[in-house]
Amino acid sequence: MSREIIRKELLKKFNELRRGIIEASVRFGKTRLGLMAIKKEQKVLICYPRKAIKKAWEDEIEKLDKEFDIEYSTFRSLKKHNADYDFIIVDEIHKASAAERAQIMRLSRGKDLLGLTGTLGFRSLKVWERINVPVIAKFGLEEAIDHGFVKDYRIFIRYLNLSPANMGKYKFYTAKIEEQIENSPGYKYFVRLRSELLYNSGNLTAAVKKDLEKLKDEKVLIFSLRTDVADKLGKSYHSKSSDNSELEDFKLAESGHLSTVDMVSEGVTIHNLNHIVCHTVTSNTEDFQQKLGRGLQYSEGICKVLVYCLKNTVQEDWVENACKSLNQHKINYLGYDLPLEKKVDYLKRTNPEKEFYTYYGSICYKEGEQVKFYGDKKDKAYNIPKYKLTPL
């Protein structure tokens, strides 16, 4: 089934109410979908979280070679607009804040409203449903992969340890956070100190640099959460960059590394990208899928996403939440001293026909009359009495 046919099916559902959200996979062509929804002679306002997205709409209109009565606005500028529109299109609707949602509702009262998103987290979904803007049509990432519209992906989560000194500081900040009233000045202060400790972990940055050295001949897009960290990891492009020449060169290059924060996570097409590295991720699953989407434009190969996680810290929750909306069978866990539950989860998913056990903390499985221990290189077989094995 072609993209065009699927777009028409999604639009058919939208046209029944002319009000709601279409959740469609990254790289599916939501911009084209939005333009197809515009009726003749409608006055349209297209709004989005950042200015860079505007160019994607302008480029798509140029391809169609049609005339539209369109005005543009960032979410922040919505309060400057009046309600003199027939149709409001909200790109990346999951990124609208509470105040921005209020402006969208003001402008769209009694008008057509189309929200577009690649993925809508549970909280965002419930917020929009409460104000009568539900998801009315879906075409997910796995469906897009199955149709060949985007390429497949694999996620590799590498677990690392904080240094003993930094772990001591981490525990101190965490204890202080728990003593504070949530969102009080003291609470925010210690949350900031703890976050900076994690972002600037020498162990984490050293591990990223080591893996990037192994990928020196590949094309790699690197995401971090801070501009100072991005600058340490290679050629960088972010909000403090004076021009976009690094980005333009990288988009068409066959190899090379580009380090960024979030300016490249949406509205940018990058050719032949098979490697994405996430120095740190937030717990926002929508944000993580947007980053993943940069490497899913259809081309040869599989997009490999390497995500780093400091063990026994809040980062474990961030990574779990970021990945929860993705296919769990495509997530792999790396690193020595991996948490037992992560090993078991991965092994059960990749070996559904086997039954796994523990033997004094080691993971093993039965094979005939023997028991084999799972190892990083080669499984070793032993004869072990059954009563010593604990089922997992």
C-alpha positions in Angstrom: 0.0 0.0 0.0 1.4 3.4 -1.0 1.9 6.4 1.2 -0.7 8.3 -0.8 -3.4 5.7 -0.1 -2.6 5.6 3.6 -2.7 9.4 3.8 -6.1 9.4 2.2 -7.3 6.8 4.7 -6.0 8.9 7.6 -7.6 12.1 6.1 -10.9 10.3 5.7 -11.1 9.8 9.5 -10.1 13.4 10.1 -12.7 14.8 7.7 -15.5 13.1 9.7 -15.0 15.7 12.5 -12.4 18.1 11.1 -11.0 18.2 14.6 -8.4 16.0 16.2 -4.9 14.6 16.1 -3.2 12.4 13.6 -0.4 10.4 15.0 1.8 9.2 12.1 5.3 7.7 12.0 8.4 9.8 11.7 9.5 10.1 8.0 5.9 9.3 6.9 5.2 12.8 5.5 3.0 14.5 8.0 3.6 17.9 6.3 2.1 16.6 3.0 -0.7 15.1 5.1 -1.5 18.5 6.6 -1.5 20.3 3.2 -3.9 17.6 1.8 -6.3 18.4 4.7 -6.7 22.1 3.6 -10.0 22.9 1.8 -10.3 25.3 -1.0 -10.2 29.0 0.0 -9.5 28.2 3.7 -7.4 30.7 5.6 -4.9 28.6 7.5 -2.5 29.1 10.5 0.3 26.6 10.8 2.1 26.6 14.1 5.1 24.7 15.4 7.5 24.7 18.3 10.6 26.1 16.5 11.3 28.2 13.4 13.3 25.5 11.6 10.1 23.5 11.0 8.7 26.3 8.8 11.1 25.5 6.0 9.8 22.0 5.8 6.3 23.3 5.1 7.5 25.9 2.6 9.6 23.2 0.7 6.5 20.9 0.6 4.3 23.6 -0.8 6.9 24.3 -3.5 6.8 20.7 -4.5 3.0 20.7 -4.8 3.1 23.9 -6.8 -0.3 25.1 -5.3 -1.5 28.3 -3.9 -2.5 28.3 -0.2 -3.6 31.1 2.1 -1.3 30.3 4.9 0.3 32.2 7.9 2.9 30.8 10.2 3.6 31.0 13.9 5.8 29.5 16.5 3.9 28.3 19.6 5.4 31.2 21.6 4.0 33.8 19.2 0.4 32.4 19.1 -0.8 35.1 21.6 -0.1 37.7 18.9 -2.6 36.2 16.5 -6.4 36.7 16.4 -9.0 34.1 15.6 -9.4 35.1 11.9 -8.6 31.7 10.5 -10.7 28.8 9.2 -8.2 26.0 9.9 -5.4 25.7 12.6 -2.7 23.1 11.9 -0.4 22.3 14.9 2.8 20.5 13.9 4.6 18.6 16.7 1.5 19.1 18.9 3.0 17.0 21.7 5.5 19.9 22.4 2.8 22.5 23.2 2.9 23.7 26.8 -0.2 24.3 29.0 -0.2 28.0 28.1 0.4 27.2 24.4 -2.5 24.7 24.4 -4.7 27.5 25.8 -3.8 29.7 22.8 -4.4 26.9 20.3 -7.9 26.3 21.8 -8.6 30.1 21.7 -7.7 30.3 18.0 -9.5 27.1 17.0 -12.8 27.6 18.8 -15.5 26.7 16.2 -12.8 26.1 13.5 -11.1 23.1 12.0 -8.1 21.9 14.0 -5.5 19.3 13.0 -2.7 18.2 15.3 0.2 16.3 13.9 2.7 14.2 15.9 5.1 11.3 15.4 4.3 10.0 18.8 2.1 11.1 21.7 3.0 10.0 25.2 0.3 8.9 27.6 0.2 12.1 29.6 0.0 14.3 26.4 -2.7 12.0 25.1 -4.9 12.4 28.2 -4.4 16.2 28.3 -5.6 16.6 24.7 -8.5 14.2 25.2 -9.7 16.2 28.2 -10.1 19.3 26.0 -11.9 17.3 23.3 -9.0 17.0 20.9 -8.5 13.2 20.7 -6.2 11.1 18.5 -8.5 10.2 15.6 -6.1 8.3 13.3 -2.8 6.5 13.7 -0.1 5.0 11.6 2.7 3.9 13.8 6.5 3.5 13.4 6.4 -0.3 13.2 3.7 -0.1 10.5 5.9 2.3 8.5 8.8 -0.1 8.8 6.7 -3.0 7.7 5.5 -1.0 4.6 9.1 -0.1 3.8 8.5 3.6 4.2 11.3 3.9 6.8 14.2 1.6 7.6 14.4 -0.5 10.7 16.3 0.3 13.9 18.1 -1.3 16.9 18.7 0.4 20.2 21.7 -0.4 22.3 21.7 0.7 26.0 25.2 0.8 27.5 25.3 0.8 31.3 28.1 2.6 33.0 29.2 3.3 36.6 29.7 6.6 38.2 33.1 7.0 39.9 33.0 6.3 43.7 33.5 10.0 44.4 30.7 11.1 42.1 28.4 8.4 43.4 28.9 9.8 46.9 27.9 13.2 45.7 24.9 11.7 43.8 23.6 10.1 47.0 24.1 13.3 48.9 22.1 15.4 46.4 19.4 12.7 46.2 19.0 12.7 50.0 18.8 16.5 50.0 16.2 16.4 47.2 14.0 14.0 49.2 14.2 16.4 52.2 12.8 19.4 50.3 9.3 20.4 49.4 8.8 19.6 45.7 9.5 22.5 43.4 10.8 24.7 46.3 14.0 26.7 45.7 16.0 24.2 47.7 14.5 21.3 45.7 15.3 22.9 42.4 18.8 23.7 43.5 19.7 20.2 44.4 18.0 18.7 41.3 20.1 21.1 39.2 23.3 20.0 41.0 22.5 16.3 40.6 21.7 16.8 36.9 24.9 18.6 36.2 26.8 15.9 38.0 25.3 13.3 35.7 25.7 15.3 32.5 29.3 16.1 33.2 30.3 12.6 34.4 33.9 11.9 33.3 33.1 8.2 33.0 30.2 8.9 30.7 32.0 11.3 28.4 35.1 9.1 28.2 32.9 6.1 27.2 31.2 8.1 24.5 34.5 9.3 23.1 35.9 5.8 23.1 32.9 4.4 21.1 33.0 7.4 18.7 36.6 6.5 18.0 35.5 3.1 16.9 32.9 4.8 14.6 35.4 7.3 13.2 34.8 6.2 9.6 31.0 6.2 9.9 28.4 8.9 9.7 27.2 9.6 13.3 24.8 12.1 14.8 25.4 12.7 18.5 22.8 14.1 20.9 23.5 15.5 24.3 21.5 17.8 26.7 24.0 20.6 27.0 25.9 22.7 24.5 29.1 22.5 26.5 29.0 18.7 26.4 28.1 18.8 22.7 31.2 20.9 22.0 33.4 18.2 23.7 32.1 15.4 21.5 33.1 16.7 18.0 32.0 19.3 15.5 28.9 20.8 16.9 25.7 22.6 15.8 23.4 24.0 18.4 21.7 27.2 19.5 25.0 29.0 20.1 26.4 28.2 16.7 27.0 31.2 14.5 26.0 29.5 11.2 24.6 26.3 9.9 27.4 25.3 7.6 28.3 22.3 9.8 24.8 21.0 9.6 24.4 21.5 5.8 27.7 19.7 5.2 26.8 16.9 7.4 23.3 16.3 5.9 24.8 15.3 2.5 28.1 13.8 3.7 29.0 10.1 3.4 30.8 10.0 6.8 31.7 12.3 9.7 30.4 13.2 13.1 28.1 16.0 14.2 27.3 16.8 17.8 24.1 18.7 18.7 21.5 19.2 21.5 18.0 19.3 20.0 18.1 21.6 17.0 18.4 18.7 14.6 15.8 16.4 16.3 12.9 17.6 14.2 12.2 19.0 10.8 15.6 18.1 9.3 16.3 15.4 6.7 19.7 13.7 6.9 20.8 11.4 4.2 22.4 7.9 4.8 22.5 8.1 8.5 22.9 4.7 10.2 24.4 5.7 13.6 22.9 7.9 16.4 24.6 8.3 19.7 22.7 9.7 22.7 25.1 10.9 25.4 22.1 11.5 27.7 18.4 11.3 27.1 15.4 12.8 28.9 12.5 10.7 30.0 10.3 12.1 27.2 9.4 9.3 24.8 8.2 11.8 22.1 11.6 13.6 22.2 13.5 10.3 21.9 11.5 9.1 18.9 12.1 12.4 17.1 15.9 11.9 17.6 15.6 8.3 16.4 13.6 9.5 13.4 16.7 11.4 12.0 18.2 8.0 11.1 15.1 6.4 9.7 14.9 7.9 6.2 14.8 4.9 4.0 18.2 3.8 2.8 20.4 0.8 3.0 21.1 -0.7 6.5 19.6 -0.5 9.9 19.8 2.6 12.1 21.8 1.8 15.3 21.1 4.0 18.3 23.5 3.9 21.2 22.2 5.2 24.5 24.3 5.7 27.6 22.9 5.1 31.1 24.6 5.6 34.5 23.6 2.7 36.7 21.9 3.2 40.1 20.9 6.7 39.2 17.8 8.5 38.0 19.1 8.0 34.4 17.8 4.4 34.5 14.2 5.8 34.8 14.9 8.4 32.1 16.1 5.7 29.6 13.3 3.3 30.5 10.6 6.0 29.9 12.3 7.3 26.7 12.2 3.8 25.2 8.8 2.5 26.5 6.8 3.4 23.4 9.3 1.5 21.1 9.4 -2.2 20.2 11.1 -3.8 23.2 12.4 -6.6 21.1 14.7 -4.1 19.3 16.4 -3.0 22.5 19.7 -4.6 23.5 21.6 -4.1 26.7 25.4 -3.7 26.8 28.1 -3.4 29.5 29.7 -5.4 32.3 27.8 -6.0 35.5 24.5 -5.4 33.8 21.5 -5.4 36.1 20.1 -9.0 36.4 16.6 -8.0 35.5 17.8 -6.4 32.2 19.8 -9.5 31.3 16.8 -11.7 32.0 14.4 -9.4 30.1 16.7 -9.3 27.0 17.3 -13.1 27.0 13.6 -14.0 27.4 12.7 -11.7 24.5 15.4 -13.0 22.2 15.1 -16.6 23.2 11.4 -17.3 23.8 11.8 -21.0 23.4 14.2 -21.3 26.4 13.6 -21.4 30.1 16.1 -19.5 32.2 17.4 -20.1 35.7 19.8 -18.6 38.2 22.6 -20.5 39.9 24.3 -18.4 42.6 23.6 -15.2 40.7 24.6 -16.5 37.2 22.1 -17.0 34.4 21.7 -20.4 32.8 19.4 -22.5 30.7 18.8 -26.2 30.3 19.9 -28.0 27.1 19.2 -31.7 27.3 20.7 -33.1 30.5 23.1 -30.2 30.8 22.9 -26.7 31.9 24.6 -23.9 29.9 25.6 -20.6 31.5 25.0 -17.5 29.5 28.2 -15.6 28.7 29.4 -12.7 26.7 31.5 -14.9 24.3 30.5 -18.5 24.5 28.1 -20.5 26.6 29.7 -23.1 28.8 27.9 -26.4 29.7 28.0 -28.1 33.1 26.1 -31.0 34.8 24.2 -29.2 37.6 21.7 -30.9 40.0 18.2 -29.6 39.3 17.5 -28.5 42.9 20.2 -25.8 42.8 18.5 -24.0 39.9 16.1 -21.1 40.6 13.6 -20.5 37.8 13.4 -16.9 36.4 
